[in-house]
Amino acid sequence: MLPSEIVTRLEASATQARTVIKPLRVVLDTNAVLDWRVFGDPDARAVGAAIEQRRLQWLTTLRMLAELSAVLQRPLPAHWEPARKLALTIDLAASAVVCSEPARAVTLACRDTDDQVFIDLAHAMSPVVLLTRDRALLALRRRASHHGIEISTAASWRPQLDGLVPADFNEWGPGHGDMKKAARRPP
């Protein structure tokens, strides 16, 4: 290999290592967060792990967080109570990007007005994935896709998590040194 080829490869590698990969943005409805934080659904927990690892960016609003907090205040059957109480101690906003309240998405109306806020945020922040189990939101799947919104359940969407990488190699934290070195290694 000629020295000029080595320099070209090293420059390309350095440029690639500096490239910041933007994480995919997701909106989680209240039940999706409960599945992740309280009910321990494996698919929702995989989404939650991706959020915590910065492979996904969770978008929410103060109104959504207030609704979640109100739901978490309600007692659950005894076997869910420890998880519910633990969820109350977690600052969920620290895992999320708290957005300003969006304008109403006139072109996408949810038949359940309580769920309209999720569609509105997804519409304002598209392209985005909206994860839910709610039938009223899932019914908008086809129409929402024309507005850059993918509506899915965590179970259906989970296979897409495999290809996601953290947003910034430098923010992976301790324990990922080998991956950082691999990211900088010339091809």
N, C-alpha and C positions, 0 to 999 in steps of 0.2 A: 504494500500500500504506500502510495506517495505521501510525503508530508502535507501537501496541500489537501489531499483527501481526508487525512486525519483531522486537520484544522476545521474543515467544512463539517465533518461529523460532530466534532466537539462543539462547534458553534450552534449547530442544529439541536444538539442535546441540551445545551445550556438554555436556549430559547424555549424548548419544550418544558424544561424543569421550572422556568419562571412563569409559564402560562397558568393562570388561575382558572380552575374549572369551576363554573358556577353550578351549584347544586340544583337539582330539580326541585321545584316548589310544589308543596302540597297544602291543601286545606283539609283539615280533619273535622268532621262533624262531632258533636258531643259524644255520641255513642262510640265512635271510632277511638276517641281518647279514653273513654271508659274501658273499652276492650283492651287497650294497651296498658293503662295504669291500674285498673281495678280487677277486671275479669281474667286477665292473663291469657287472652286469645293468642295463640302462637303467631298467626299472621300479623295481627296488630302489634305484637311485641317486636316482630322483625322490622316493621315500619318504624316503631319507636326507637329501636336500636340504630336504624339508619339516620334518624333525626339526631340522636345523641352523638353519632359519629360524623355528623355534618355531611352525610351523603345525600340527605334530603333537607330542605328548608321548610319548616312548618310555618305557614302564614295563619294569623288569627287576628282578632280585634278584641278590644276591651269588652265589648258586649258579649262576644263568644266566651271569653274567659269568665265573665260574670255568670253566664248561664251554666257553665261547667261547675263553677264554685257552688252555685245554688243546688245543682243536682247532687254534688258530692256531700252537701249538708244533710241530705235525706238518708235515713237509715236503710240498710239493705239486710237481706237474710244473714243470719249469724255467720255462715261460712265466708261471706264476702266482707264482713265488717273490718277485719284487720287490714285488708288491702284498701278499703275505702278510707279508713283513718290514716293510713300511710300516704295515700294520694293527697289528702288534705295538708300534709306537711311539706309537700314538694312544691317549689315555685315553678309552676308549669310555664309561666311567661319566660323564664330563663332559657327554655328549650325552643322558644318560638320567636318569630319576628312579629311584633305587634304592629299592625297596620292601622291607619286611620279608617274610620267608618266609610265604606264605599257608597257610591250612589246606587240607587236601585237599578238592577239590570232589566230594563223595560222589555227587552226581547226574550228574556227567559223568566217566566213566572212559575214558581213552585206552587202546587196546589195546597201544600201545607205552609201557611204563612210564617210559622215559627222557623222553618228551614230556609226561608228566602235569604237570610243573611249569609248563608254559606255559598249560595249561588251568586249573590251580589259580590262577595269578596273574590270568588273564583273568576267571575267575569271581569272585574276591575284589574286583576293581577295576571290574566292569561298571558302566555300559556301556563297552565297549572293542572294538577291532578286533584280531584276532590274525592276523598275516600269516605265511604259511608255504607251503612246497611239499610238506610231508610228508603222505603219503596217510592216515596214521592220524589226524592232526589234522583234515584236510579231511573225513574221514568223519563227524566230529562236527558238521559245519556246521549241519544242521537242528536237532538237539537243543540245540546251544549258543545258537542264535538265541532260544530261549525263555528264556534266562538273560541276555539283554542282550549276547551275544557274537557278533560277526560274524567268521566265519573265512573267509579269502580268500587268494588268491595276490596278490603285488604287482602282477602284470600285470592281473588282473581288477579290482583295487581302484584302480589308478592314476587312472582318469578322475575319481574322487571328490576327488582332490587339487586340482583346478582351483578349487573354491569355497572352499577354506580360506584364512583370513587369519591373520597372526601373532597371538600371544596378547595382546600389548600394543603399541599403536602406539608408545609411548615406548621400547620395547626393540628397535626395528628396526635401530638402529645407523646408521653413516654411509652416505650415499648414498641415503637414503630420505626426504629432506626434503620433496620435492614430495608424496609420499604422506601424510606427516604433515599438511601444510597442507591437502590435499584432505579429510582426515578431519575437520578442524575447520571447513571451509568450510560456511556455511549452505546448505540445499538450495535 
